[in-house]
Amino acid sequence: MKKKLVTTLMALVLTLSLAMPAFAYTEYGLLYDATDLLDTDFASTMGENTMYAFTERNAVEIRVDVVDDLEDETIEDYARIFYDQYEYGYSGTDNGYLLMLFLTEDDTGLAYHDYCVICGGDDQEFLSGSLPSLETALDQWLNEAAWSGDLNQDNVSFQAAIQLYVALTDEYLSGGTGGEPAAETEPGAPIGEESDLSTPCVQDTAGLLTAQEWEELEQKAREISQQYQCGVYITTVDDYQDYAGTIRDCAKGIYQQLALGYGSGKDGIMLTLSMADRDYWLLAYGDFGNTALTDYGRDAMSKEFLDNFAENDWYGGFSDYLEACAVYLQAAQDGNPVDVGSDSKPLTMGQKVLGAYGIALAVGLVIAFLVCRSFKAKMRTAVEAAEAEEYVPAGGVDIHVRQDHFLHTTTSRRKISKDSDSGGTTVDSDGFSGSGGKF
């Protein structure tokens, strides 16, 4: 009896010891992390907001599973087991995508091993048309070299891959859900070839935006980028010191590592926020990017969004930034970039306020004129008196004497120096221009 009890207890201990690794995972809605080492803010924003919004909009479920053990299966077979066993896919059709990553912990962070993307459901044949181009795009972030740094760099690679995965599948499906491809999209056609934007324009690592806000800003940024053939980007990080020694180097590093920019010249404009100490950096790259965003123009553009950020209005600030980018890029395209001495200078906030007051004042004067005119019409029965005494009240006039003595006056003068700034853009040896500060 005692021997049987010991055997039972040993079996229980062994079972629990084998089961312990299964508890070391975290689920963030549609994103599953078995390593428990990924950035929690980013994972929760994507898995619980962005990917759910994608699913409802396209009627196609999108998932990400990060595993640390394939249990002697190939990653494709393991992904299919997950998809079928856990009944992935949109309700009623089972349509869905699953990106599975095989990662394990190492001395520096996470070691990359393999990945795959599968799809399923009633419209699997159509959905699979996007896989070749999607995998080609993901290869730039899902490889051993991209995961050879520290944990922070591994998370940057992960975030870039996931946002790219969501953005490109969304682009493929837009206008063509329900089993019928979009009229302008053939299954298997290269994703992003027409737009030349293989990476999402909005990289919200700090999690400042809701899913809907991210989608609206992403769409607007892509439209502007495509219209002017110059990438327009937004990036947010928790702390730039996790990436580089300065906010400037952090912004430049993100631009280079994510291979941002439009066309062969990699033209682009990017606004980066670092939330730890509320730093920002506004940069430009490429011939057209640097032409559109002059030294004077950067200072003027910053005023468009800093007032929003001061009140923690992130969506409003980013929206104003994108609108300003469209104005500046149009001016540069017309050959008259916003700069010192140009006639395309945008209105400052003070000028906008004064303009609004001016309009209100004009309307008020018109109304006052009409009211006074109405009063005057009612007083036409009044008759002018012939004698001055008729204007004196019955009790007479009580006049008090008042004397004013002029003593002295003071005049002060200040020399106003002329602005000798000749305009243009100061570009560093790496091809970047930029400036920043606090918000």
Disulfide bonds with the S-S distance in Angstrom:
none
